Amino acid sequence: MNRFLLLFLALGSAMQAQELPAAPLNLEQAVEIALSQNLDIQVARQSQRIADKQENWGQAGFLPNVSASASYNYSQTDVQQQLAVGSDTSGAPAPIREFNDAVAENYSAGITASYVLFDGLGRINNLQKLQLQKDLSETQLRFTIENTLLGVFSAYFEVARQSELLNIAQESVHISHRRYQRAQAALELGSQSRLESLSALVDLRRDSVNLFNAKNASDRAYRELNRLLNFPIDSLYEVEEELEYRADLEYGALLSKSLSNNAALIQAQLNREINRKNLNIAWSERLPEIAAVGGYNFSRQENEGGFLRFTENTGWNYGLNAQWNLFSSYRSQTAVEVARIAVFQSELNQEKARQQVQVDLSNAWLNYHNAQKVLAIEKRNLEVAALSLERSQEAFALGSITNVQLREAQLNYINSKAALNNLSYQLKLAEIELQRVAGVLIE
């Protein structure tokens, strides 16, 4: 039985050692890797590039349209011709002329340019809309980066938290193993009953199961972090477990920044402005459009079976075109009304986003302060639990307390240590959430 338990403990130590390479990955390195390799961020960057490409004068309709055309046609036919007027004064019909395999060729080429002089200010609003869409894509990229980094922070700290919980589970197994060895020794000496030994063995096995569960949770945490960093899914490495907390966070300053920097709120504001531009564009469709056109054309016709062997035309042409859609089955009016509704809807969404930011910041601030208070209490609890376990082990060795009492002291110590570990990372995540809501996470 002892050989089996020693093998089990060695296996637990080996599992723990496998995930602690020599070079630790710190949080700054994880952030840099995520910014360059995370797939969500890469997708958002491509969307931002598309919006950047589309924001130009040509896309808005400010540049002229120039087109060139050319054509060539060939035909070979049999032709019979008779003039309607006779060839002499006798009134005899004109003779019939015949051309066999008469060839006809037509050539034409030209270049045409057109430029819209007035379109009801639609182009100006289109250009401004494209600029707003570019700003929106940049804000959406920042929103994606912030949420991805929040996920990276959470996953990174989860790896660190689970690593510490694995250490705690390992420590619990060692404590239970020592209890079992003492119970076995006491049983052999006859100072304790076999019930005490069996109870210690049950506790040891239960703690061993907890160790396996902790290893499983640690592996899952690594896989999530690897996904966010675009690493091979089963990569193992050491992470830093030391935490540093900021001491300069103030609610008033964070609230002010959140109302001006929060990415979700900025997106709502930009969507409102885009809808306003859509309303102006819908109005411009109801106004006349004036365009200037001009070009140069060349054409030549050659015909072996005609009276004219060839005809050739060359020259410039230019003019003005005006168009005013007086009635479009109420489509223009419907477009304007729909655009007005969209503007009102976007204003509601903006107010909704503003309220949500205030609620999120208030909740994050409460979580932050609550985690600070509870963490301070748990630190004192751990000190007491550690002292209680030490005294209980001494008393158990002297036979002053029972195995159950020692187990209770052990559980109090292990639970306090795990709670302190969990609260430490909860406080750090609450701090990061405050910065995200305030829009200063990536500053």
C-alpha positions in Angstrom: 0.0 0.0 0.0 2.8 2.5 0.8 4.6 1.7 -2.4 1.3 2.4 -4.3 0.9 5.8 -2.5 4.5 6.8 -3.2 4.1 6.0 -6.9 0.9 8.1 -6.9 2.6 11.0 -5.3 5.5 10.8 -7.7 3.0 10.8 -10.6 1.4 13.9 -9.3 4.8 15.6 -9.0 5.7 14.6 -12.5 2.4 16.0 -13.9 3.2 19.3 -12.2 6.8 19.4 -13.4 5.8 18.9 -17.0 4.1 22.3 -17.3 6.9 24.4 -15.8 9.5 25.1 -18.6 12.5 27.2 -17.8 11.4 30.4 -19.7 8.2 31.8 -18.2 5.7 33.7 -20.4 5.0 37.1 -18.8 1.8 39.1 -19.3 3.4 41.7 -21.5 4.6 39.0 -23.9 1.2 37.4 -24.0 -0.4 40.7 -24.9 2.2 41.3 -27.7 1.6 37.8 -29.1 -2.2 38.2 -29.0 -2.0 41.6 -30.8 0.0 40.0 -33.6 -1.4 36.4 -33.8 -5.0 36.4 -32.4 -7.4 35.4 -35.2 -10.2 37.7 -34.0 -7.9 40.7 -34.1 -6.6 39.7 -37.5 -10.2 39.5 -38.9 -11.0 42.9 -37.4 -7.9 44.4 -38.9 -8.9 43.2 -42.4 -12.3 44.8 -42.0 -10.6 48.0 -41.0 -8.4 47.8 -44.1 -11.5 47.4 -46.3 -13.1 50.5 -44.8 -9.8 52.4 -45.2 -9.7 51.5 -48.9 -13.3 52.5 -49.5 -12.8 56.0 -48.0 -11.8 58.1 -51.1 -13.1 60.7 -53.4 -13.8 58.3 -56.2 -15.9 56.0 -54.1 -17.9 59.0 -53.1 -18.6 60.0 -56.7 -16.5 63.1 -57.0 -14.3 62.0 -59.9 -15.4 61.8 -63.5 -16.3 58.7 -65.4 -14.2 58.0 -68.5 -14.9 55.2 -70.9 -13.5 54.1 -74.2 -15.1 51.9 -76.8 -14.3 50.4 -80.2 -16.0 48.0 -82.6 -15.4 46.3 -86.0 -17.9 44.5 -88.1 -17.3 42.6 -91.3 -19.9 41.2 -93.8 -19.7 39.5 -97.2 -23.0 39.4 -99.2 -24.5 39.2 -102.7 -26.2 42.6 -103.6 -28.7 43.5 -106.3 -29.5 47.2 -106.7 -31.9 49.1 -109.0 -32.4 52.9 -108.9 -35.9 54.1 -108.6 -35.3 56.7 -111.4 -34.4 55.6 -114.9 -31.1 56.4 -116.5 -32.5 58.2 -119.6 -35.5 60.3 -120.6 -37.4 57.4 -122.2 -38.6 56.3 -118.9 -37.1 52.9 -119.2 -36.3 51.3 -115.8 -32.7 51.5 -114.6 -30.6 48.5 -115.0 -30.1 46.1 -112.2 -26.6 46.1 -110.7 -25.3 43.0 -109.1 -22.3 42.6 -106.7 -21.3 39.1 -105.8 -19.5 38.6 -102.5 -19.5 42.3 -101.8 -17.6 43.1 -98.7 -18.8 45.7 -96.1 -16.6 46.8 -93.1 -17.5 49.1 -90.3 -15.0 50.7 -87.9 -15.8 52.8 -84.9 -14.0 54.1 -81.8 -14.6 56.7 -79.2 -13.9 58.1 -75.8 -16.5 59.6 -73.5 -16.2 61.4 -70.2 -19.0 62.5 -67.9 -19.0 64.4 -64.6 -21.8 65.1 -62.2 -22.0 68.8 -61.5 -24.9 68.7 -59.0 -26.6 65.7 -57.3 -28.4 67.3 -54.4 -25.3 67.2 -52.2 -25.3 63.4 -52.3 -21.6 63.1 -53.0 -20.6 65.3 -50.1 -22.8 63.2 -47.7 -21.4 60.0 -49.3 -17.8 61.1 -48.6 -18.6 62.1 -45.0 -20.4 58.7 -44.6 -17.3 56.8 -45.8 -15.2 58.8 -43.4 -17.5 57.9 -40.6 -17.5 54.2 -41.6 -13.7 54.3 -41.5 -13.8 55.8 -38.0 -16.4 53.1 -37.1 -14.1 50.3 -38.4 -11.2 51.7 -36.3 -13.4 51.8 -33.2 -14.7 48.3 -33.9 -11.0 47.1 -34.2 -10.3 48.8 -30.8 -13.4 47.1 -29.4 -12.2 43.7 -30.6 -8.7 44.3 -29.3 -10.0 45.3 -25.9 -12.3 42.3 -25.6 -9.7 40.0 -26.9 -7.1 41.3 -24.4 -9.7 41.0 -21.6 -10.0 37.3 -22.6 -6.2 37.0 -22.7 -5.9 38.5 -19.3 -8.6 36.3 -17.9 -7.1 33.2 -19.5 -3.6 34.1 -18.4 -4.6 34.6 -14.8 -6.7 31.5 -15.0 -3.6 29.5 -15.9 -1.7 31.1 -13.0 -4.7 30.5 -10.7 -5.0 26.9 -11.7 -1.3 26.4 -11.3 -1.5 27.7 -7.8 -4.5 25.5 -7.1 -2.5 22.5 -8.4 0.2 23.4 -6.0 -2.3 23.6 -3.2 -3.8 20.2 -4.2 -0.3 18.8 -4.2 0.4 20.2 -0.8 -2.9 18.7 0.5 -1.9 15.3 -0.8 1.4 15.5 1.0 -0.2 16.6 4.3 -2.7 13.7 4.0 0.1 11.3 3.1 2.0 12.3 6.3 -1.3 11.8 8.3 -1.7 8.4 6.8 1.9 7.4 7.6 1.5 8.6 11.2 -1.8 6.7 11.5 -0.1 3.5 10.1 2.7 3.9 12.5 0.3 4.4 15.4 -1.6 1.4 14.3 1.5 -0.8 14.3 2.4 0.5 17.8 -1.2 -0.1 19.0 -1.8 3.4 20.1 -4.7 4.0 17.6 -7.4 1.9 16.1 -7.5 0.7 12.5 -10.5 3.1 12.0 -8.1 6.1 12.3 -5.8 4.6 9.6 -8.7 3.9 7.3 -10.1 7.4 7.7 -6.6 8.9 6.8 -6.5 6.6 3.8 -9.9 7.8 2.6 -8.9 11.4 3.0 -5.6 10.8 1.1 -7.5 9.2 -1.8 -10.0 12.0 -1.9 -7.2 14.6 -2.0 -5.5 12.6 -4.7 -8.7 12.8 -6.8 -8.7 16.5 -6.2 -5.2 16.6 -7.5 -6.2 14.9 -10.7 -9.1 17.3 -11.1 -6.8 20.3 -10.5 -4.5 19.0 -13.2 -7.4 18.6 -15.6 -8.6 22.2 -14.9 -5.0 23.4 -15.4 -4.8 21.7 -18.8 -8.2 23.3 -19.9 -6.9 26.7 -18.8 -3.8 26.3 -20.9 -5.8 25.3 -24.0 -8.0 28.4 -23.8 -4.9 30.6 -23.5 -3.3 28.8 -26.4 -6.4 29.4 -28.5 -6.3 33.1 -27.8 -2.6 33.3 -28.5 -2.9 31.1 -31.6 -0.4 28.6 -30.1 -0.5 24.9 -30.7 -3.4 23.7 -28.5 -1.4 21.5 -26.1 1.5 23.9 -25.6 2.7 24.1 -21.9 4.8 26.8 -20.4 5.3 28.6 -17.2 3.5 31.9 -16.4 4.2 34.5 -13.8 2.0 34.3 -10.7 3.0 37.6 -9.1 0.3 40.2 -9.2 0.6 43.9 -9.0 -2.4 46.1 -8.3 -3.0 49.7 -9.3 -3.5 52.2 -6.6 -4.6 55.2 -8.7 -8.1 54.2 -9.7 -10.8 56.8 -8.9 -14.5 56.4 -9.8 -15.0 60.0 -10.9 -12.1 60.0 -13.3 -13.1 56.5 -14.7 -16.7 57.7 -15.2 -15.5 60.7 -17.2 -13.2 58.7 -19.3 -15.9 56.0 -19.9 -18.3 58.5 -21.3 -15.7 59.8 -23.8 -13.6 56.7 -24.5 -15.7 53.6 -24.2 -15.6 51.8 -27.5 -19.2 50.6 -27.4 -20.5 54.1 -26.7 -18.3 55.5 -29.5 -19.7 52.9 -31.9 -23.3 54.0 -31.0 -22.4 57.6 -31.6 -20.8 56.9 -35.0 -23.8 54.8 -36.1 -26.1 57.7 -35.3 -24.0 60.0 -37.4 -23.9 57.5 -40.3 -27.7 57.3 -40.2 -27.9 61.0 -40.3 -25.8 61.0 -43.5 -28.1 58.3 -44.9 -31.0 60.7 -44.3 -29.3 63.4 -46.2 -28.5 61.0 -49.0 -32.1 60.0 -49.2 -33.1 63.6 -49.5 -30.6 64.2 -52.3 -32.3 61.5 -54.3 -35.4 63.8 -54.6 -33.4 66.7 -56.1 -32.3 67.1 -59.8 -29.0 65.8 -61.1 -27.0 67.8 -63.7 -24.0 66.2 -65.5 -21.6 67.4 -68.2 -20.7 64.9 -71.0 -18.2 65.1 -73.8 -16.1 62.9 -76.0 -14.4 62.2 -79.3 -15.7 59.7 -81.8 -14.4 58.1 -85.0 -16.4 55.9 -87.4 -15.7 54.6 -90.9 -17.9 52.5 -93.2 -16.6 50.7 -96.3 -19.0 49.0 -98.7 -18.2 47.4 -102.0 -21.8 47.1 -102.9 -22.9 50.7 -102.3 -22.9 53.9 -104.2 -20.5 55.3 -101.6 -17.3 53.2 -101.2 -16.6 54.6 -97.7 -17.9 57.1 -95.2 -15.8 58.5 -92.4 -16.8 60.7 -89.5 -14.6 62.2 -86.8 -15.1 64.9 -84.2 -15.9 66.1 -80.7 -19.2 66.2 -78.9 -20.2 67.7 -75.6 -23.3 68.8 -73.7 -25.3 68.8 -70.5 -27.7 66.3 -69.2 -30.3 67.1 -66.5 -32.5 64.6 -64.8 -35.2 65.1 -62.1 -37.2 62.2 -60.9 -40.6 63.8 -60.3 -42.4 60.7 -59.2 -41.0 57.3 -58.2 -44.0 55.5 -56.8 -43.3 57.0 -53.3 -39.9 55.1 -53.2 -38.0 58.4 -52.5 -40.5 59.4 -49.8 -40.3 56.0 -48.2 -36.5 56.1 -48.2 -36.6 59.4 -46.4 -39.1 58.2 -43.8 -37.1 55.0 -43.2 -33.9 57.0 -42.8 -35.6 59.3 -40.2 -36.7 56.3 -38.2 -33.2 54.8 -38.4 -31.8 58.1 -37.0 -34.3 58.1 -34.1 -33.5 54.4 -33.5 -29.7 55.1 -33.4 -30.3 57.9 -30.9 -32.1 55.5 -28.7 -29.3 53.0 -29.0 -26.8 55.7 -28.1 -28.7 56.5 -24.9 -29.0 52.8 -24.2 -25.2 52.4 -24.6 -24.6 55.4 -22.4 -26.7 53.9 -19.6 -25.1 50.5 -20.1 -21.6 52.0 -19.7 -22.7 53.7 -16.4 -24.1 50.5 -15.1 -21.1 48.4 -16.2 -18.7 50.9 -14.6 -20.7 51.0 -11.3 -20.9 47.2 -11.1 -17.2 46.9 -11.9 -16.4 49.4 -9.2 -18.5 47.5 -6.7 -16.8 44.2 -7.6 -13.4 45.9 -7.3 -14.0 47.3 -3.9 -15.7 44.1 -2.6 -12.8 42.0 -3.8 -10.4 44.3 -2.0 -12.3 44.0 1.3 -12.8 40.2 1.1 -9.2 39.7 0.1 -8.0 41.5 3.2 -10.3 39.2 5.3 -9.0 36.1 3.6 -5.4 37.0 4.2 -6.1 37.2 7.9 -8.1 33.9 7.7 -5.1 32.2 6.1 -2.8 33.3 8.8 -5.1 31.9 11.4 -5.7 28.6 9.4 -1.9 28.1 8.9 -1.3 28.6 12.7 -4.2 26.3 13.5 -2.9 23.5 11.2 0.6 23.8 12.7 -0.7 23.6 16.3 -3.1 20.7 15.3 -0.3 18.7 13.8 1.7 19.1 17.0 -1.3 18.1 19.1 -2.0 15.1 16.9 1.5 13.9 17.3 1.1 14.1 21.0 -2.3 12.4 20.8 -4.2 15.4 22.2 -6.6 15.6 19.2 -8.3 13.1 17.0 -7.7 12.4 13.3 -11.0 14.1 12.5 -9.9 17.3 14.2 -6.6 17.3 12.4 -8.5 16.8 9.1 -10.7 19.7 9.9 -7.7 22.0 10.5 -6.2 20.7 7.3 -9.3 21.5 5.3 -9.6 25.0 6.8 -6.0 25.7 5.8 -6.4 24.3 2.2 -9.7 26.1 1.7 -8.4 29.4 3.0 -5.4 29.2 0.8 -7.5 28.3 -2.3 -10.0 31.2 -1.5 -7.1 33.7 -1.1 -5.7 32.5 -4.5 -9.1 32.9 -6.2 -9.8 36.3 -4.7 -6.3 37.6 -5.7 -7.1 37.0 -9.3 -10.7 38.2 -9.0 -9.4 41.5 -7.7 -7.0 41.8 -10.7 -9.7 40.9 -13.2 -12.0 43.5 -11.6 -9.3 46.1 -11.9 -8.9 45.2 -15.6 -12.6 45.3 -16.2 -12.7 48.8 -14.8 -10.1 49.9 -17.3 -11.9 48.3 -20.1 -15.2 50.0 -19.4 -13.4 53.3 -19.0 -11.8 52.8 -22.4 -8.2 53.0 -21.1 -7.3 49.3 -21.2 -4.9 49.7 -24.2 -3.5 53.1 -23.3 
